[in-house]
Each structure stands twice: as C-alpha cells, then as structure tokens.
Amino acid sequence: MIAAGIDIGSITTKAVLLSEEGILGSHVRFTGYNAEQAGRTVLDELAAQLGLKRKDIRRIISTGYGRRSLDFADRALTEIICHGAGAFYQNSGIRCIIDIGGQDSKVILLDETGKVKDFVMNDKCAAGTGRFLEVMARALEVDLEAFPVLAVKATSPARISNLCTVFAESEVISLIAKGTPREEIVAGIHQAIAQRVVALARRIGVREPVTMTGGVARNSGLVSEIERELSLPIIENPLPQVNGALGAAVLGLRMG
Amino acid sequence: MRELEEFRRVARDPYTYAESLKKETGRPIIGSFCSYAPEEIVVAAGAVPFRIFGTRENITRADAHLQAYACSLARGSLEEALAGKLKFLDGTIFPHTCDTIQRLSDIWRLNAGIPLHWDVVLPVKLNTESARDYLAGVISKFRRDMETGLGVEIGEDALIEAVALFNRIRGNLNTLYEMRRKSPGLIDAGDLHAVVKSSMVMDRRDLAAKLEALVEALRRTEPRDVDGLHRLFLAGGVCSHPEIYSLLEESGGVTVWDDLCTGTRYFEGLIAESGDPVAAIADRYAIRAACPAKHASLVSRGDHLIRAVRESRARGVIFLFLKFCDPHAFDYPYLKSSLDEAGVPSMVLEVEEQLPPEGQLRTRLETFVSLL
C-alpha cells in the first residue's frame, strides 16, 4: 500500500509518498496564503512526478500548522508526533529531536518504541527559528544557502545578545555599520540560535543520540554550533525538511 | 440550562453586574486580588467583595507604572483601573502575597483613583502556632480598618452569619466540582469556570441560593457523553481564558479538577462555626493548602497536587501560568519533578492577557493529550 504524508508548515509545504518498500518520493513548495491549496498541489505534483494517481494512495495524513485545512486527509496529527515518527523511521536509535521550523522550535524526546515521551516548544516569538535566519539573511544581503560557508571562515564570532527577531535585526545592522565582517556576524547568529535552542532542550533534559529536523537542519554551520553548545554529536537526518511529512506517511502506513 | 444563565452573564461582564448591584442596593463594592482577601469581613460589613481579574485588552496605560515583565494580572488590572473601568469600586484589598501585588498596592493607592485602600499583611508561613495568632491579629485589624473606612460597625452576629454564608457557598462550589469530577459531562468546564468566577463577584446571599438551585438542577441532568476524552487536571494561578477548556476538548481532553486561584483555591476548606469567628477565619487559611506565595513545608504543595490528581483520576496535568508569575514559576520545577516521580505526565502553558496563537496552542495540547 501507499501512504502520503503532507506537512503544511508556516513557510513551506512538504509531501512524502511511502510504501512498505520505502520512500517513493518527496516534494517541497511554498505554502503561501492558501494552506489548503498548497497541501493539495504538493501532493498532486508529487504523485504526477511518480506517475501515480490519487486512488493509488490508500491513506493521507496531514500535519503541520495547516493540518486541519485538508478535508481529504484521513487524519490530522501534530507535527511533534510526526517528526518523532519520521526521525525514528530514518534511525530507530534516535531519542531526541531538535526541530527548528519556520516559526517555532521544538525539542522532542522519544522512547525506545519511537513514541513521543515529552516535548517542549518555543512559541513565544520567531527568535531562533527559520524565519529569524531569513530576516538576518536579508539584512546581510546574502543567500541563506551561503550561511554555512561564511560561518566556517569566522575567527571571532560577533556577539548577538538580543534574541528578539526585530531587535536582533537592528543589532545586526549596527554590526554592519561598524564594519564587522559578514562571516563573523553569521557565525554570531548561529551561536545565538544554538544557545537559545539548547536552553530550550535543557528544560526537558537532552537524551542521546540527538538528531535535527526541519529545514534549518540543512544549515551545517548552525548544526555544528548546536553540537558545540550541547557537547554532543548531532546524528545527521538525511531528510530533515520532509521529516515531518515522512512521519505522517509512516503513521498512515501503520493505519493500514 | 436556565440555572446557568446568570452565571454566564456575570462572568462575561462582571462590571455591569457590579454597577447595577451598587445602583440598586447602594452597597459598597470592594475589589480584591486574591483568595487570601478575607471576604467574610467584607460581607459582614454590608459590602460586596469583587474579585479583579485583569484585562483581555491590549495594555497601554499600565506600562507607564509597571515594567513589561510584571504579570498580566497586575498590569491588566491596573490598566482597567486607569481606563476608568473600575470606578464602581469603593475600595480595594491587597493581601500580602507576591512581590508584584505588594508593589501594585502602592501604585494603585496613588493612581487608581479608588477611595479606600487596605493592605492585609499576612505572614508568609500560615501554619505555625505563632503565625495563627498573628494571622488572627491581622484579620482583627482588617476588621477595624474596614469599620473605619466604611463607617460601619461589624458586629459579632454579622460576622458569624457571614461565616455561615461562605460555608454554604464554598460547600456548594465543592459539591459542583465533585459532581463534575464524577461525571465531567454533567456541566461544561467553561460553564463551571463561569460559576466560580461569578461567585467571586455576585451578591453572596443571592449567590448561595443560586448555587443551591444549580446543584439541584444538575442532580436532575443527564450528563453529556465524554467517554472518549482523557481526564486532565489544571494547576496554576488565575485562569482568564475559559476558551482553553473547549480547545482542550477539541484536542481530546477534559478537565476534571484543578488547583487554580479561579478554582479550588477559592473555595477549599470550611470555617468552624463555633468559637471566635476571626480565629476561625484565620484557621481556614492555616489549614488550607498553601498557594505558592505562602509556605507550609518543603513538600506540602507537591503532596497536595499529587493527592488531588490521584483523587481526580486525571491522566495528566497542565500547568497554566501567567507569564512572569514568579511564585508559580519558582515552584514549577519542583512540582514537575514530583509529578514525574509519581508517573504523571505534565506540560506547562504560559499565557498573558491573550492566549498564544491558536495554531501552536492546538499543536501543544493535541500532542500532550495524544501522549496520555
């Protein structure tokens, strides 16, 4: 059987198609204004790429903040449950997931069976999230993709003290005005986010091994900063951005 | 249900209720902040105690007096006073609880424009022998200060009558809670919240009769089916967000008991109806489970919470805190580890005058309920 997982996030919408044999394919597009439309389109596009019809898909599970907007989904599950299932599917040794999404960050603990045991979520502000990085990239006039490359070159990362997105942006602008090199600022931003997310993790207690999910996990500069802050290695998740959609598909497959 | 209508109306708009009560009866309305305000004395003085709940509006005036990291109850209540919405109050009582309420008392005295003002300086420990005597002294002093302020005499008979009235009220609120603990489908949690909230506002004699009528009506009511929902326990301070109850239900949970200022902490414990009424009022505070701004022993709050959770057969606890509420935040790590040791899952939710964005709130509640 084939199951679909659709993760409608605040910035991007992701779909994964999964069968008993494994992942058939995944697809990412921007969410935009209409979450329902984004969810429908991402699945249709992925199915078309794989030469599949809607009727070939037995189960559809939706997740992410827009999970309730899809009337064609069999079930809506929270992204915390789905990120747990996705990370566990990819590596059943994982016990802790740091998920940095577009508008919030979460730390999720798993038990030996892959079930979510505890979680903590930063929902106060955009600081330490994907959106924060996007705002900083705009202020620095560099592509987000270049952040890891720049961070490696830093020798003395700038100190970003204020982790409110709006105030941090003006802090970064002051650093730019002072002539601080871009790489030092980028490394400073990574450090600030890492400290913030590790502080969140400490509230529920980190369990090894740790992995990272969410689009921000693709930023290797930030990942190594979090490793340093945790004094622990981060086990690479091969599909961080579609991990939630994958987890949804895994749970769909399990429904039978 | 007809018996619920007035409670819903008062809870939705307590100001209009208080204003018209004052107009009709001419009785003074006395504001207060916390369950440590000795309402029995207020009623014995012929006045109406009125609990102040903060605001649901954005705060613009209070920020000139209070830092942004004071809790939304303190900031929001000051906002309401500065906006002139509490003009119907004749006076305000500030029991000595947390630091913020202490500081608010001074700011309030200078800026709120409410004529009468009483600080009730309670001891921090309430259950030692010397604290009991001291507490009885504080309540006696409050009685005299209230007599002076309102220009009345609070007679012994009036006090004894007030104590009996509050026992009726608290007994009936407790009965309602117990009925719902047994059968959560009997009355919606949001409605029960409205009942408790109105109980802190309404004319207490009228209230006592209405509570009795409600209990009777519920005895004849067939409960709604809530079998699929997980039993939950709410712990924390003031809940000004009754919509949380329906969000919880939509997430698969139903609250069955609480340890909240706007819940059991208001009505827990009866007052002995024999002997000196002032000493008896003090004794209720000494015996009752302490709030986090008071101290009973190193383990009493955790023990109390676990006992209440077990009695309620709740599967999990949601801590509902006002952001920047120090006393609750200081106690949280200890209470959470007590629950962890007892194998009770918990999560914490911090709120201000508005709830967090609904999407993220639902994600957290749904996930928590699905873990149970």
Boltz contact constraints between the chains, C-beta under 6 A:
constraints:
  - contact:
      token1: [A, 65]
      token2: [B, 359]
      max_distance: 6.0
  - contact:
      token1: [A, 78]
      token2: [B, 363]
      max_distance: 6.0
  - contact:
      token1: [A, 78]
      token2: [B, 366]
      max_distance: 6.0
  - contact:
      token1: [A, 78]
      token2: [B, 367]
      max_distance: 6.0
  - contact:
      token1: [A, 80]
      token2: [B, 367]
      max_distance: 6.0
  - contact:
      token1: [A, 81]
      token2: [B, 367]
      max_distance: 6.0
  - contact:
      token1: [A, 116]
      token2: [B, 371]
      max_distance: 6.0
  - contact:
      token1: [A, 121]
      token2: [B, 364]
      max_distance: 6.0
  - contact:
      token1: [A, 123]
      token2: [B, 356]
      max_distance: 6.0
  - contact:
      token1: [A, 123]
      token2: [B, 360]
      max_distance: 6.0
